[in-house]
């Protein structure tokens, strides 16, 4: 046998032998046994995994705006600006004039600007925007 060799172990190759295999936990039936005599060093050379998770889910997608709740569609958003743009698109025209979320380009911090009488609360999304207090309600009272 050679001094070194590679074995590829795909998660979907042995369903007829191991029907309960999943991407995260699987066994692979080799075409023929590999017999190793003596001491061998084993290493993982490559791992592949699907990129299909969401950073906005149905459990962390809500913004409470004054008297209504807005749910940002679950999915993967590349940047906070993408989440901000999506949330602005869900606002009614009148709300857009009085509720602004924006990200500062120089420090990537998120700011809120609210018109008089408007409130905004992040229901499960405060951490995504960089706000530490998950229960805080932001409000603008009085004249604009």
LINCOR-V554719 format. One record per residue. N is the residue number from 0. RES is the residue in one small letter. PHI is phi as a letter, one per 20 degrees, with the letter a starting at -180 (* if undefined). OMEGA is omega in radians with two decimals (* if undefined). D_FIRST is the distance of its C-alpha to the first C-alpha in Angstrom with 2 decimals. Layout:
BEGIN
n={N | N}
res={RES | RES}
phi={PHI | PHI}
omega={OMEGA | OMEGA}
d_first={D_FIRST | D_FIRST}
END
This chain:
BEGIN
n={0 | 1 | 2 | 3 | 4 | 5 | 6 | 7 | 8 | 9 | 10 | 11 | 12 | 13 | 14 | 15 | 16 | 17 | 18 | 19 | 20 | 21 | 22 | 23 | 24 | 25 | 26 | 27 | 28 | 29 | 30 | 31 | 32 | 33 | 34 | 35 | 36 | 37 | 38 | 39 | 40 | 41 | 42 | 43 | 44 | 45 | 46 | 47 | 48 | 49 | 50 | 51 | 52 | 53 | 54 | 55 | 56 | 57 | 58 | 59 | 60 | 61 | 62 | 63 | 64 | 65 | 66 | 67 | 68 | 69 | 70 | 71 | 72 | 73 | 74 | 75 | 76 | 77 | 78 | 79 | 80 | 81 | 82 | 83 | 84 | 85 | 86 | 87 | 88 | 89 | 90 | 91 | 92 | 93 | 94 | 95 | 96 | 97 | 98 | 99 | 100 | 101 | 102 | 103 | 104 | 105 | 106 | 107 | 108 | 109 | 110 | 111 | 112 | 113 | 114 | 115 | 116 | 117 | 118 | 119 | 120 | 121 | 122 | 123 | 124 | 125 | 126 | 127 | 128 | 129 | 130 | 131 | 132 | 133 | 134 | 135 | 136 | 137 | 138 | 139 | 140 | 141 | 142 | 143}
res={x | x | x | x | x | x | x | x | x | x | x | x | x | x | x | x | x | x | x | x | x | x | x | x | x | x | x | x | x | x | x | x | x | x | x | x | x | x | x | x | x | x | x | x | x | x | x | x | x | x | x | x | x | x | x | x | x | x | x | x | x | x | x | x | x | x | x | x | x | x | x | x | x | x | x | x | x | x | x | x | x | x | x | x | x | x | x | x | x | x | x | x | x | x | x | x | x | x | x | x | x | x | x | x | x | x | x | x | x | x | x | x | x | x | x | x | x | x | x | x | x | x | x | x | x | x | x | x | x | x | x | x | x | x | x | x | x | x | x | x | x | x | x | x}
phi={* | f | f | b | b | d | c | e | c | f | f | d | e | c | f | f | e | c | f | e | g | c | f | e | b | b | c | c | e | f | f | b | f | d | d | d | d | n | e | c | d | d | b | e | e | b | c | c | b | f | d | c | e | d | e | c | d | f | e | c | d | d | d | e | d | l | d | b | d | d | d | f | g | g | r | d | d | f | c | f | f | f | f | f | g | f | f | f | f | e | e | f | g | f | f | f | f | d | c | c | d | b | d | f | f | f | c | m | e | e | c | c | c | d | e | g | n | e | c | b | c | e | e | n | d | g | f | f | e | n | e | f | e | f | d | f | d | e | b | c | d | n | f | f}
omega={-3.12 | 3.13 | 3.06 | 3.12 | 3.13 | 3.03 | 3.09 | -3.09 | 3.14 | -3.10 | -3.04 | -3.03 | -3.00 | -3.11 | 3.14 | 3.12 | -3.06 | -3.04 | -3.13 | 3.12 | 3.02 | 3.08 | -3.04 | -3.09 | -3.07 | 3.02 | 3.13 | 3.07 | 3.12 | 3.12 | 3.06 | -3.12 | 3.02 | 3.14 | -3.13 | 3.07 | 3.12 | -3.12 | 3.11 | 3.05 | -3.09 | 3.07 | 3.05 | -3.09 | -3.06 | 3.03 | 3.10 | 3.09 | -3.13 | 3.10 | -3.07 | 3.12 | -3.12 | 2.99 | 2.94 | -3.11 | 3.13 | 3.14 | -3.12 | -3.02 | -2.94 | 2.96 | 3.08 | -3.10 | -3.13 | -3.04 | 3.10 | -3.14 | 3.12 | 3.10 | 3.08 | -3.10 | 3.10 | 3.13 | 3.07 | 3.11 | -3.08 | -3.06 | 3.03 | 3.12 | 3.08 | 3.11 | 3.11 | 3.13 | 3.13 | -3.14 | 3.09 | 3.13 | 3.13 | -3.14 | 3.00 | -3.09 | 3.13 | -3.14 | -3.12 | 3.14 | -3.03 | -3.13 | 3.14 | 2.94 | 3.09 | -3.13 | 3.10 | -3.08 | -3.05 | 3.14 | 3.11 | 3.07 | -3.14 | 3.09 | 3.12 | 3.01 | -3.10 | 3.03 | -3.12 | 3.08 | -3.13 | 3.03 | 3.13 | 3.07 | 3.11 | -3.14 | -3.14 | -3.07 | -3.04 | -3.12 | -3.12 | -3.14 | 3.12 | 3.10 | -3.02 | -3.09 | -3.06 | -3.05 | -3.08 | 3.03 | 3.13 | -3.05 | 3.01 | -3.11 | 3.07 | -3.09 | 3.13 | *}
d_first={0.00 | 3.80 | 6.64 | 8.16 | 8.69 | 11.97 | 13.43 | 17.04 | 19.35 | 22.76 | 25.72 | 27.25 | 24.58 | 25.14 | 28.91 | 29.22 | 27.28 | 28.49 | 31.88 | 32.82 | 30.12 | 31.65 | 30.59 | 30.82 | 29.22 | 26.70 | 23.88 | 21.35 | 20.24 | 16.68 | 16.51 | 14.04 | 12.93 | 9.83 | 9.42 | 8.80 | 9.96 | 12.05 | 13.35 | 12.03 | 14.35 | 15.12 | 17.56 | 19.53 | 19.44 | 22.11 | 24.68 | 27.27 | 30.51 | 33.65 | 36.68 | 39.38 | 41.32 | 44.98 | 46.61 | 49.96 | 50.03 | 52.92 | 53.26 | 53.72 | 55.48 | 59.16 | 61.86 | 65.30 | 67.88 | 71.45 | 72.18 | 69.08 | 65.36 | 62.91 | 59.35 | 56.89 | 54.56 | 51.20 | 48.34 | 46.29 | 48.53 | 47.04 | 49.90 | 52.89 | 55.05 | 53.63 | 54.72 | 58.09 | 58.63 | 57.82 | 60.18 | 62.95 | 62.59 | 63.25 | 66.51 | 69.86 | 71.67 | 74.13 | 71.35 | 69.53 | 72.60 | 72.62 | 69.00 | 66.62 | 63.13 | 61.65 | 58.87 | 59.75 | 57.53 | 57.79 | 56.66 | 55.29 | 57.74 | 59.37 | 63.16 | 65.57 | 69.01 | 71.25 | 74.70 | 77.60 | 77.24 | 73.52 | 70.92 | 67.14 | 64.68 | 60.92 | 59.88 | 56.24 | 55.74 | 57.25 | 53.93 | 52.73 | 55.82 | 55.55 | 58.49 | 57.92 | 60.75 | 59.65 | 63.15 | 65.29 | 67.64 | 68.54 | 72.12 | 74.75 | 78.29 | 81.58 | 82.36 | 79.65}
END
